[in-house]
């Protein structure tokens, strides 16, 4: 399974988290999905898709054990406010991105993910 496909697998879980006003840790998501404990590239696909469409960052609802998303660009974002916006956004009305849309968003990203959880995006 490639990273775009993994992103499509993760997105419904994040939408459900938004609808139930829940934040999940990387470890919890790994247990639910079978993905590696931290999965930066699939989350980058989701984040950049959201950024390029001026959506709130759905990927902010997955965090480390300290409650912070690992992507470096989050240091420029008020994470709690972003998560609150995720909780109020109607993700079901937005629809589901296609595999091609996620791949395109990742290819057009302004940052380059490095592939390691400690230093991605």
C-alpha positions in Angstrom: 0.0 0.0 0.0 1.5 3.4 -1.0 1.3 6.6 1.1 -1.7 8.0 -0.8 -3.6 4.8 -0.1 -2.6 4.9 3.6 -3.9 8.6 3.7 -7.2 7.4 2.3 -7.3 4.8 5.0 -6.5 7.3 7.7 -8.8 10.1 6.6 -12.2 8.5 7.7 -10.7 7.8 11.1 -9.7 11.5 11.4 -13.1 12.6 10.2 -14.8 10.4 12.8 -12.4 11.9 15.4 -13.5 15.4 14.3 -17.2 14.5 14.5 -16.8 13.0 18.0 -14.4 15.8 19.1 -11.6 13.3 19.8 -7.9 13.5 19.4 -5.9 10.3 18.8 -2.3 9.5 19.5 -0.1 8.0 16.9 0.1 4.8 18.9 -3.7 4.5 19.1 -4.1 5.0 15.4 -1.3 2.5 14.8 -3.2 -0.1 16.8 -6.5 0.7 15.0 -5.0 0.7 11.5 -1.9 -1.5 11.5 0.2 1.4 10.2 3.6 2.2 11.7 3.4 4.1 15.0 4.1 7.4 13.3 3.2 7.6 9.7 4.3 11.1 8.5 3.9 10.8 4.8 0.2 9.7 4.8 -0.5 12.5 7.3 1.4 15.0 5.1 -0.9 13.9 2.2 -3.9 14.8 4.3 -2.4 18.0 5.7 -1.3 19.4 2.3 -4.7 18.5 0.7 -6.3 20.5 3.5 -3.9 23.4 3.1 -4.3 23.7 -0.6 -8.1 23.8 -0.3 -8.1 26.2 2.7 -9.5 23.6 5.0 -8.7 23.3 8.6 -5.9 20.7 9.1 -7.6 17.4 9.8 -4.2 15.9 10.4 -3.9 18.0 13.6 -6.2 15.5 15.3 -3.4 12.9 15.5 -0.7 13.7 18.0 2.2 12.3 19.9 2.0 11.3 23.6 2.6 15.0 24.6 -0.4 16.1 22.6 1.4 17.7 19.7 1.4 16.8 16.0 4.9 15.9 14.9 5.1 17.8 11.6 7.4 20.8 11.9 5.0 23.2 10.3 2.7 22.9 13.3 5.1 25.1 15.3 3.7 28.0 13.3 0.1 27.0 14.0 -2.0 27.3 17.1 -2.7 23.6 17.3 -5.6 23.7 19.9 -7.4 26.3 17.8 -6.8 24.2 14.7 -8.2 21.1 16.4 -11.3 23.1 17.6 -11.9 24.2 14.0 -11.7 20.6 12.9 -14.4 19.7 15.5 -16.8 22.3 14.0 -16.1 21.8 10.3 -18.7 19.7 8.4 -16.3 17.1 6.9 -19.1 14.9 5.6 -20.4 17.8 3.5 -16.9 18.3 2.0 -16.8 14.8 0.6 -13.9 12.4 0.3 -10.8 13.2 -1.7 -9.7 10.9 -4.5 -6.4 9.1 -4.5 -5.3 11.3 -7.3 -6.2 14.5 -5.3 -4.1 13.4 -2.4 -1.2 12.4 -4.6 -1.3 15.8 -6.3 -1.5 17.7 -3.1 1.6 15.9 -1.8 3.5 16.5 -5.0 2.7 20.3 -4.8 3.6 20.6 -1.1 5.7 23.6 -0.2 7.8 21.5 2.3 9.5 18.2 1.7 8.7 15.4 4.1 11.9 13.6 5.1 10.3 10.3 6.0 11.2 10.1 9.6 8.8 10.9 12.4 11.2 13.1 14.2 11.9 15.4 11.3 9.1 15.3 8.9 7.6 18.2 7.0 
